[in-house]
């Protein structure tokens, strides 16, 4: 008890030294030389407590959050690279499929052209054969018509000559008329 009363007395003395006669502080109390030791003591205690709170509670939490973020970022980057690789593979597969499809389309188009050309050639050959057959038939028909026309012309010429000779008042001899018409038809 004696120690406590002595300390209380010293504190009262220090307080009274930094106070004026009216009980108010002289200037800034923080700058009172008698109080500096006490202020430094509590400053050190406060800083030690803040250090331990930061070191034991706040900084581990911050470190775990930063580590978690770094892990998430690393995982996201790895996933992005994987997706980028897959996209490049898909693009390469698409380009290959597109090139294959183009080549197949060209082959189909060429085969179709060849088939159409072969069909057209067959149709043209059949048409040419039909035209040749019809032309031969037509030429035969024309030759028949010509020969029958010549025969008819000869018969008509003989009849006409006989009619003219009779009309002129003469007697027509069939042999002479036939010889005259044949002579004339030869040229």
C-alpha positions as YAML, in Angstrom:
chain: A
units: angstrom
residues:
- id: 1
  name: UNK
  ca: [0.00, 0.00, 0.00]
- id: 2
  name: UNK
  ca: [2.74, 2.31, 0.68]
- id: 3
  name: UNK
  ca: [4.05, 1.85, -2.83]
- id: 4
  name: UNK
  ca: [0.72, 2.65, -4.30]
- id: 5
  name: UNK
  ca: [0.31, 5.80, -2.32]
- id: 6
  name: UNK
  ca: [3.82, 6.85, -3.25]
- id: 7
  name: UNK
  ca: [3.12, 6.33, -6.96]
- id: 8
  name: UNK
  ca: [-0.15, 8.19, -6.70]
- id: 9
  name: UNK
  ca: [1.68, 11.04, -5.03]
- id: 10
  name: UNK
  ca: [4.32, 11.15, -7.77]
- id: 11
  name: UNK
  ca: [1.62, 11.12, -10.46]
- id: 12
  name: UNK
  ca: [-0.20, 13.93, -8.70]
- id: 13
  name: UNK
  ca: [3.03, 15.90, -8.51]
- id: 14
  name: UNK
  ca: [3.72, 15.39, -12.21]
- id: 15
  name: UNK
  ca: [0.19, 16.44, -13.09]
- id: 16
  name: UNK
  ca: [0.44, 19.53, -10.96]
- id: 17
  name: UNK
  ca: [3.78, 20.50, -12.48]
- id: 18
  name: UNK
  ca: [2.30, 20.52, -16.02]
- id: 19
  name: UNK
  ca: [-0.77, 22.50, -14.93]
- id: 20
  name: UNK
  ca: [-0.96, 26.22, -14.33]
- id: 21
  name: UNK
  ca: [-2.53, 27.87, -11.33]
- id: 22
  name: UNK
  ca: [-6.04, 27.66, -12.83]
- id: 23
  name: UNK
  ca: [-5.84, 23.87, -13.42]
- id: 24
  name: UNK
  ca: [-5.42, 23.99, -17.19]
- id: 25
  name: UNK
  ca: [-2.48, 22.43, -19.06]
- id: 26
  name: UNK
  ca: [0.48, 24.53, -20.04]
- id: 27
  name: UNK
  ca: [0.68, 24.26, -23.85]
- id: 28
  name: UNK
  ca: [0.33, 20.79, -25.32]
- id: 29
  name: UNK
  ca: [0.18, 18.03, -22.69]
- id: 30
  name: UNK
  ca: [1.91, 15.59, -25.07]
- id: 31
  name: UNK
  ca: [4.98, 17.76, -24.91]
- id: 32
  name: UNK
  ca: [5.12, 17.89, -21.15]
- id: 33
  name: UNK
  ca: [8.54, 16.48, -20.30]
- id: 34
  name: UNK
  ca: [7.31, 14.79, -17.15]
- id: 35
  name: UNK
  ca: [4.74, 12.74, -19.12]
- id: 36
  name: UNK
  ca: [7.03, 11.59, -21.96]
- id: 37
  name: UNK
  ca: [8.15, 8.38, -20.25]
- id: 38
  name: UNK
  ca: [4.59, 7.30, -19.59]
- id: 39
  name: UNK
  ca: [3.59, 8.12, -23.19]
- id: 40
  name: UNK
  ca: [6.56, 6.19, -24.62]
- id: 41
  name: UNK
  ca: [5.70, 3.19, -22.40]
- id: 42
  name: UNK
  ca: [2.09, 3.08, -23.63]
- id: 43
  name: UNK
  ca: [3.23, 3.70, -27.21]
- id: 44
  name: UNK
  ca: [5.52, 0.67, -27.06]
- id: 45
  name: UNK
  ca: [2.80, -1.49, -25.46]
- id: 46
  name: UNK
  ca: [0.29, -0.40, -28.14]
- id: 47
  name: UNK
  ca: [2.74, -1.05, -30.99]
- id: 48
  name: UNK
  ca: [3.58, -4.51, -29.58]
- id: 49
  name: UNK
  ca: [-0.13, -5.36, -29.31]
- id: 50
  name: UNK
  ca: [-0.78, -4.09, -32.87]
- id: 51
  name: UNK
  ca: [2.23, -6.07, -34.11]
- id: 52
  name: UNK
  ca: [1.00, -9.29, -32.50]
- id: 53
  name: UNK
  ca: [-2.55, -8.74, -33.78]
- id: 54
  name: UNK
  ca: [-1.25, -8.10, -37.29]
- id: 55
  name: UNK
  ca: [1.32, -10.91, -37.20]
- id: 56
  name: UNK
  ca: [-1.00, -13.54, -35.69]
- id: 57
  name: UNK
  ca: [-4.41, -12.61, -37.19]
- id: 58
  name: UNK
  ca: [-4.46, -10.11, -40.06]
- id: 59
  name: UNK
  ca: [-1.31, -10.97, -42.01]
- id: 60
  name: UNK
  ca: [-1.99, -14.75, -42.11]
- id: 61
  name: UNK
  ca: [-5.48, -14.04, -43.40]
- id: 62
  name: UNK
  ca: [-4.13, -11.63, -46.01]
- id: 63
  name: UNK
  ca: [-1.44, -14.17, -46.99]
- id: 64
  name: UNK
  ca: [-4.04, -16.93, -47.35]
- id: 65
  name: UNK
  ca: [-6.26, -14.67, -49.47]
- id: 66
  name: UNK
  ca: [-3.28, -13.73, -51.67]
- id: 67
  name: UNK
  ca: [-2.24, -17.40, -51.98]
- id: 68
  name: UNK
  ca: [-5.81, -18.34, -52.86]
- id: 69
  name: UNK
  ca: [-5.97, -15.58, -55.46]
- id: 70
  name: UNK
  ca: [-2.62, -16.66, -56.91]
- id: 71
  name: UNK
  ca: [-3.87, -20.25, -57.07]
- id: 72
  name: UNK
  ca: [-7.09, -19.16, -58.75]
- id: 73
  name: UNK
  ca: [-5.17, -17.00, -61.22]
- id: 74
  name: UNK
  ca: [-2.75, -19.87, -61.97]
- id: 75
  name: UNK
  ca: [-5.65, -22.29, -62.45]
- id: 76
  name: UNK
  ca: [-7.49, -19.81, -64.66]
- id: 77
  name: UNK
  ca: [-4.38, -19.23, -66.78]
- id: 78
  name: UNK
  ca: [-3.82, -22.98, -67.12]
- id: 79
  name: UNK
  ca: [-7.49, -23.48, -68.04]
- id: 80
  name: UNK
  ca: [-7.28, -20.62, -70.55]
- id: 81
  name: UNK
  ca: [-4.17, -22.13, -72.15]
- id: 82
  name: UNK
  ca: [-5.90, -25.52, -72.29]
- id: 83
  name: UNK
  ca: [-8.98, -23.95, -73.89]
- id: 84
  name: UNK
  ca: [-6.77, -22.03, -76.31]
- id: 85
  name: UNK
  ca: [-5.00, -25.27, -77.30]
- id: 86
  name: UNK
  ca: [-8.36, -27.01, -77.72]
- id: 87
  name: UNK
  ca: [-9.63, -24.09, -79.82]
- id: 88
  name: UNK
  ca: [-6.53, -24.29, -82.02]
- id: 89
  name: UNK
  ca: [-7.01, -28.05, -82.39]
- id: 90
  name: UNK
  ca: [-10.68, -27.51, -83.23]
- id: 91
  name: UNK
  ca: [-9.74, -24.84, -85.76]
- id: 92
  name: UNK
  ca: [-7.18, -27.14, -87.36]
- id: 93
  name: UNK
  ca: [-9.74, -29.95, -87.50]
- id: 94
  name: UNK
  ca: [-12.28, -27.53, -89.01]
- id: 95
  name: UNK
  ca: [-9.78, -26.37, -91.64]
- id: 96
  name: UNK
  ca: [-8.92, -29.99, -92.49]
- id: 97
  name: UNK
  ca: [-12.60, -30.94, -92.70]
- id: 98
  name: UNK
  ca: [-13.27, -27.89, -94.88]
- id: 99
  name: UNK
  ca: [-10.36, -28.78, -97.20]
- id: 100
  name: UNK
  ca: [-11.55, -32.40, -97.37]
- id: 101
  name: UNK
  ca: [-15.10, -31.25, -98.11]
- id: 102
  name: UNK
  ca: [-13.85, -28.94, -100.86]
- id: 103
  name: UNK
  ca: [-11.77, -31.72, -102.39]
- id: 104
  name: UNK
  ca: [-14.72, -34.13, -102.20]
- id: 105
  name: UNK
  ca: [-17.02, -31.52, -103.75]
- id: 106
  name: UNK
  ca: [-14.52, -31.00, -106.58]
- id: 107
  name: UNK
  ca: [-14.32, -34.77, -107.12]
- id: 108
  name: UNK
  ca: [-18.10, -35.11, -107.13]
- id: 109
  name: UNK
  ca: [-18.45, -32.17, -109.51]
- id: 110
  name: UNK
  ca: [-15.81, -33.63, -111.84]
- id: 111
  name: UNK
  ca: [-17.45, -37.08, -111.74]
- id: 112
  name: UNK
  ca: [-20.83, -35.49, -112.45]
- id: 113
  name: UNK
  ca: [-19.34, -33.54, -115.36]
- id: 114
  name: UNK
  ca: [-17.76, -36.73, -116.73]
- id: 115
  name: UNK
  ca: [-21.05, -38.65, -116.34]
- id: 116
  name: UNK
  ca: [-23.00, -35.88, -118.04]
- id: 117
  name: UNK
  ca: [-20.40, -35.69, -120.83]
- id: 118
  name: UNK
  ca: [-20.58, -39.48, -121.31]
- id: 119
  name: UNK
  ca: [-24.38, -39.36, -121.38]
- id: 120
  name: UNK
  ca: [-24.25, -36.42, -123.78]
- id: 121
  name: UNK
  ca: [-21.78, -38.28, -126.01]
- id: 122
  name: UNK
  ca: [-24.05, -41.36, -125.98]
- id: 123
  name: UNK
  ca: [-27.08, -39.21, -126.75]
- id: 124
  name: UNK
  ca: [-25.17, -37.42, -129.52]
- id: 125
  name: UNK
  ca: [-24.05, -40.76, -131.00]
- id: 126
  name: UNK
  ca: [-27.64, -42.09, -130.88]
- id: 127
  name: UNK
  ca: [-28.93, -38.84, -132.38]
- id: 128
  name: UNK
  ca: [-26.26, -38.96, -135.10]
- id: 129
  name: UNK
  ca: [-27.17, -42.59, -135.85]
- id: 130
  name: UNK
  ca: [-30.87, -41.72, -135.99]
- id: 131
  name: UNK
  ca: [-30.16, -38.69, -138.17]
- id: 132
  name: UNK
  ca: [-27.96, -40.81, -140.47]
- id: 133
  name: UNK
  ca: [-30.65, -43.49, -140.67]
- id: 134
  name: UNK
  ca: [-33.33, -40.90, -141.40]
- id: 135
  name: UNK
  ca: [-31.05, -39.17, -143.90]
- id: 136
  name: UNK
  ca: [-30.46, -42.51, -145.65]
- id: 137
  name: UNK
  ca: [-34.19, -43.20, -145.64]
- id: 138
  name: UNK
  ca: [-34.82, -39.70, -146.94]
- id: 139
  name: UNK
  ca: [-32.21, -40.10, -149.69]
- id: 140
  name: UNK
  ca: [-33.74, -43.44, -150.64]
- id: 141
  name: UNK
  ca: [-37.19, -41.86, -150.64]
- id: 142
  name: UNK
  ca: [-35.86, -38.96, -152.72]
- id: 143
  name: UNK
  ca: [-34.20, -41.40, -155.14]
- id: 144
  name: UNK
  ca: [-37.45, -43.37, -155.35]
- id: 145
  name: UNK
  ca: [-39.41, -40.15, -155.90]
- id: 146
  name: UNK
  ca: [-36.88, -39.02, -158.47]
- id: 147
  name: UNK
  ca: [-36.97, -42.31, -160.36]
- id: 148
  name: UNK
  ca: [-40.77, -42.44, -160.18]
- id: 149
  name: UNK
  ca: [-40.86, -38.77, -161.19]
- id: 150
  name: UNK
  ca: [-38.63, -39.49, -164.14]
- id: 151
  name: UNK
  ca: [-40.83, -42.42, -165.06]
- id: 152
  name: UNK
  ca: [-43.91, -40.25, -164.63]
- id: 153
  name: UNK
  ca: [-42.30, -37.41, -166.59]
- id: 154
  name: UNK
  ca: [-41.52, -39.86, -169.38]
- id: 155
  name: UNK
  ca: [-45.08, -41.18, -169.34]
- id: 156
  name: UNK
  ca: [-46.50, -37.66, -169.20]
- id: 157
  name: UNK
  ca: [-44.15, -36.55, -171.99]
- id: 158
  name: UNK
  ca: [-45.23, -39.47, -174.18]
- id: 159
  name: UNK
  ca: [-48.90, -38.79, -173.50]
- id: 160
  name: UNK
  ca: [-48.44, -35.06, -174.08]
- id: 161
  name: UNK
  ca: [-46.49, -35.65, -177.31]
- id: 162
  name: UNK
  ca: [-49.19, -38.07, -178.55]
- id: 163
  name: UNK
  ca: [-51.89, -35.56, -177.65]
- id: 164
  name: UNK
  ca: [-50.05, -32.72, -179.43]
- id: 165
  name: UNK
  ca: [-49.48, -34.83, -182.56]
- id: 166
  name: UNK
  ca: [-53.17, -35.84, -182.55]
- id: 167
  name: UNK
  ca: [-54.21, -32.26, -181.99]
- id: 168
  name: UNK
  ca: [-52.17, -31.16, -184.96]
- id: 169
  name: UNK
  ca: [-53.99, -33.68, -187.03]
- id: 170
  name: UNK
  ca: [-51.39, -36.36, -187.35]
- id: 171
  name: UNK
  ca: [-51.28, -39.98, -186.47]
- id: 172
  name: UNK
  ca: [-48.97, -40.63, -183.48]
- id: 173
  name: UNK
  ca: [-46.75, -43.64, -183.62]
- id: 174
  name: UNK
  ca: [-46.02, -44.88, -180.10]
- id: 175
  name: UNK
  ca: [-42.56, -46.19, -181.01]
- id: 176
  name: UNK
  ca: [-41.50, -42.91, -182.62]
- id: 177
  name: UNK
  ca: [-42.87, -40.88, -179.68]
- id: 178
  name: UNK
  ca: [-41.09, -43.14, -177.19]
- id: 179
  name: UNK
  ca: [-37.80, -42.80, -179.11]
- id: 180
  name: UNK
  ca: [-38.17, -39.00, -179.37]
- id: 181
  name: UNK
  ca: [-38.94, -38.67, -175.59]
- id: 182
  name: UNK
  ca: [-36.05, -40.99, -174.62]
- id: 183
  name: UNK
  ca: [-33.72, -39.00, -176.88]
- id: 184
  name: UNK
  ca: [-34.83, -35.75, -175.33]
- id: 185
  name: UNK
  ca: [-34.53, -37.07, -171.74]
- id: 186
  name: UNK
  ca: [-30.94, -38.15, -172.29]
- id: 187
  name: UNK
  ca: [-29.90, -34.67, -172.94]
...
